[in-house]
Amino acid sequence: MGIQWDPYSYSPRAEAWQETCRRLDFARPAFFRVMTGGKSYCLSFENGRPQYVWTKGETEIRRRLGDLLNILDYAQSNQIEVLLGEWSPPGRIGDTDVSRPDNARWAQLAADFVAWLRDARGYSVVRKFNLMNEPNGNWMWPEAKVDYLAWATGIKNLRRELDARGLQTVSIVGPDNSGDWDWVDRVSRELPAAIGDWEMHWYATDKDVLNGEIQKLLGAKRKIIFQNDPQAAAKRLFLAESGLLDGKTNGDQQPRVKTFEYGVLMADYAAQVMQAGWMGLCAWDLDDAMHTVTGHPPVPTEKTLKIWGFWNSQGAAMGRSEDELPRPWFYTWSLMSRLFPRDATLLAVTQPPIPQLRVVVARHPDDGHLAVMIVNDRDEPCALQLVIPNAGKKSVKKYHYFDADRPVDAGGLPKPKAAFAGVDFVRGMEVALPGRGVVFLETN
């Protein structure tokens, strides 16, 4: 389970940054997707040679890259893998035009940047790179003209440049398509060797989630990727952006992230990703203050920020201090991230014959204890008997996420609803869901 954490349009004050780190300490995400752009680190070209910010001293480095380095500092200190990337070609830098992905200069810039971060700054957690966000979308291209071959050339250029710098272990992820599912089919046929890990974006509708379309489509795409890429079994398959589309308004704001139901639907979404045999998904996104819809006034207005985050660290500045508190969907996402850690093994589950009820179980990679998530995505109550063969007797912590039953600690983070000793999973544990919501179980 990952989280998109980008350099901010409105950087948090010190106490908000500390609070963000405290919440992430609880969630223990497996990875961050962190996107930036070439103009943040390339200042100009002189005689055709790029002039980089890291040649100008630490003060200038921090002025231009401070948020990014703070994010990477947190990731490095907690050994959280980073998927770094650049939104699009940087365009004109001084007298040099780098506006297309097939311009070899872009791959050179990106590879130099990764080399500096890893070798000079010591960010060994930068292990994946995403060259161009959503290249299948006309919104990412000059004059709205998508050019697959130009993008493919850029990917091959980047692989060559990374390898030339001794960065063979840095994986290029792709194809980073948003929708347009045929795009991943083509890339898996034509560029399997260049793609080190397979990922896509999906902003699903409620119908996609409730009808189980997430699991069906991802299962089908996994099959195609495995057919076309002989090395697919050794690669990660994940969603690099995930969220819900219904209710999006004002260009790119999703006010439903403030609702209880969003937390249930995203848990359902994640369960289906697991059941489809994919290895993870990344939440779009951490904090409203990272991205703007339009404009950049000194203090953001109601229309300024993209509303997709787990909170808004600019809430107090905007006169809404309560907006800085964790929103409901952080409850389910942080528990999924914490209880289903990186490299946990998903166990086969006989699903109950109840529509919109999903059960996922995983064994932790280190100590072997179990995590269970049960999602009821309908209003009717239900109960089930959870039987885990060979599990024996275990102590269990139970977490509830229901509209009127979401226990939190003094800092607003999830805390167990109940704890049990000596639960015999061979005989079975009865779990009741009084309505729409999610139950998590963690064994010790």
Secondary structure by P-SEA (a helix, b strand, c coil): cbbbbccccccccaaaaaaaaaaaaaacccccccccccccccccccccbbbbcccccaaaaaaccaaaaaaaaaaaaabbbbbbbbcccccccccccccccccaaaaaaaaaaaaaaccccccccccbbbcccccccccccccccccaaaaaaaaaaaaaaaaaaccccccccccccccaaaaaaaaaaccccccccccccccccaaaaaaaaaaaaaaaaaaaaaacccccccccccccbbbbcccccccccccccccaaaaaaaaaaaaaaaaacccccccccccccccccccccccccccccccccccccccccccccccccccaaaaaaaaaaaaaccccccccccccccccbbbbbbbbcccbbbbbbbbbcccccbbbbbbbccccbbbbbbbbbccccccccccccccccccccccccccbbbbbccccbbbbbbcc
